[in-house]
Every structure is written in structure tokens, then in C-alpha cells.
């Protein structure tokens, strides 16, 4: 089932993936549930805000990005084991209805985990772009990956 | 409508709020949509993972925390104008079905925004605890707040 283990990641390598079509209905649904601020729910309030137009919650952009990441991990057979956290999320531009998002991920660091010998940590830098190739969000995320089992090496 | 402006925040002050009841159905719904990794969807896969039991996506914990933050902002009348990003998200413990979450937020820094004279930046440290008062997540977030209008001072 797994094809890509800790050993298979190389610092400096970039992958590009994803094609997330953002709908107005999904923006409203997420905002009603998790981030009901006026500029995520109401066109008039959004027009008067720093965003200028109704836009997605930044946390929604994170969630949509995670979906692209998980689809990619599943398609590639990544032996992913979760993440201890995320650094430096920056919402650079608003995400609007009908935007189409994609991800560019670059491996920036690899390290062993002293307390978990069967896992390794792969830190990557993520950039999320819209259909105009404008950067909408960036963050840095370490992720835990299984090391390749001895009988598969 | 707004009662609490940039000027009203004081470095060092802590607020505690929220009472988010996490359901298994909501964990599954979020995970199916945004983070369909086996340990967020399937009890057996979760039992074999580092988490030990089916648990919420870390991004879902962020979203639930945001809902508590927005409820608090609305109840208090915060003149909130969004956030440029988030730093140092750390998922300390898994969030399980039936957990009840609350937030402890401490103001750690205030600053003017050179390009936006009507706004100020309030940086706060957030800690999210479960019903056992165990820390499940922490992060640091700067948020933009309107300055108090001159005619209201």
C-alpha cells in the first residue's frame, strides 16, 4: 500500500499538484460553521472590509489545501503518519468564489526522531496559488513518515 | 456595534472562553471533506496509528477553535478585521469524539501598522484545552483591530 517512505524524500525537490475549485456555497458553508465573520458571509460587509469582496476563511483555505495534500499523498502512496504542527501560515491574498487553487511543495529539511526510530520528519514549504498563479497562502509543515521496512529495502 | 477596539487590549491579560462539544459525526464529516487520512476516518486504522484512537484532523481543531474565537469576538463586540497569518501551531494531544474544548488567550504584543493607520495589530498566544484541562493545541496569532473612532473616544 505504501510506496514512498522517509528515505525517498530529497531536500530541494518541488512537487506541484491540486486543482481545487472553490465554490461560493462551500465558502459560506465553512464560514457559517467555523468562521462566521461578516466578510466571509455577507457581500456588503465584505465590500467594506480590508478584503473588498466576500472571501474564504483563512482556515478554510488551510482545509482545502490539506485536501489537495491528502489526495496527493494517497495517489503517490506516501507513508504519512501525521504532523506535530504548522509554522508561519501567511494569508497573502483573499480566496474568492470560483478561484481554482493548486499547491507547490518543496522539501526543505529531513531529520530523525530520537524517540520514534521507525519514523522520520520531513519539513516542507508549501505555497498555494490561484488560477492567476498569484500566491494566496504559504506555510511550513513538518510531517512524520514511516521509514522503509527492512524487508522492503 | 463595536465595543472593543485596538486601544482596549492590554499586554499580559488572559481571557478564557468556549465550550465546544466535539462529536464523532463532526470529526468524520470534516475528515471526509478535508483530511481523509485513515486515522481520522477509521477506528482500526486509528488504533494502529500514533494517535491510538480515531481523532479529529488538526485542521478541524483549528476550525473549532476559530468558531470559539469568533463567538467570543461577537459577544464582546471586538472590532476585529482579520489576521495576516498564524505562527507555531502545535498539536499537542489528539482531540477525540466527546471531548469538550475551551480556549485560553493571552495578549502578548501590540503594534501599529505603518500602512494602515486606522488599524492596529494585537498578537495573542492561544492555548486550547480539553475537559481534563490537558493542552491539545497552541498557536500564536496576530489579529488586526480597528482603532477607536475619534468621535467615540
Contacts between the chains, C-beta under 8 A, distances in Angstrom:
chain1	res1	chain2	res2	distance
A	30	B	63	7.7
A	33	B	63	7.5
A	33	B	67	7.1
A	34	B	63	4.0
A	34	B	64	7.0
A	34	B	66	5.4
A	34	B	67	4.9
A	34	B	70	8.0
A	35	B	63	7.4
A	35	B	66	5.1
A	35	B	67	7.0
A	35	B	70	5.8
A	36	B	67	7.7
A	36	B	70	5.7
A	36	B	74	7.8
A	37	B	70	5.9
A	37	B	73	7.8
A	37	B	80	7.1
A	37	B	82	7.5
A	39	B	82	7.0
A	49	B	81	6.8
A	49	B	82	7.2
A	50	B	81	5.7
A	50	B	82	6.0
A	50	B	116	7.8
A	50	B	119	7.8
A	50	B	144	7.2
A	51	B	82	7.1
A	57	B	66	7.2
A	58	B	82	7.8
A	58	B	83	6.7
A	58	B	85	7.8
A	58	B	86	7.9
A	59	B	59	7.3
A	59	B	62	5.5
A	59	B	63	5.1
A	59	B	66	5.2
A	60	B	63	8.0
A	62	B	59	5.5
A	62	B	62	6.7
A	63	B	30	7.7
A	63	B	33	7.6
A	63	B	34	4.0
A	63	B	35	7.4
A	63	B	59	5.1
A	63	B	60	8.0
A	63	B	63	6.7
A	64	B	34	7.0
A	66	B	34	5.4
A	66	B	35	5.1
A	66	B	57	7.2
A	66	B	59	5.2
A	67	B	33	7.1
A	67	B	34	4.9
A	67	B	35	7.0
A	67	B	36	7.7
A	70	B	34	8.0
A	70	B	35	5.9
A	70	B	36	5.7
A	70	B	37	5.9
A	73	B	37	7.8
A	74	B	36	7.8
A	80	B	37	7.1
A	81	B	49	6.8
A	81	B	50	5.7
A	82	B	37	7.6
A	82	B	39	7.0
A	82	B	49	7.2
A	82	B	50	6.0
A	82	B	51	7.0
A	82	B	58	7.8
A	83	B	58	6.7
A	83	B	91	7.2
A	84	B	90	6.5
A	84	B	91	6.3
A	85	B	58	7.8
A	85	B	88	6.9
A	85	B	89	4.8
A	85	B	90	4.1
A	85	B	91	5.6
A	86	B	58	7.9
A	86	B	86	7.6
A	86	B	89	4.3
A	87	B	87	6.7
A	87	B	88	6.2
A	87	B	89	7.5
A	88	B	85	6.9
A	88	B	87	6.1
A	89	B	85	4.8
A	89	B	86	4.3
A	89	B	87	7.5
A	89	B	89	7.4
A	90	B	84	6.6
A	90	B	85	4.1
A	91	B	83	7.2
A	91	B	84	6.3
A	91	B	85	5.7
A	116	B	50	7.8
A	119	B	50	7.8
A	144	B	50	7.2
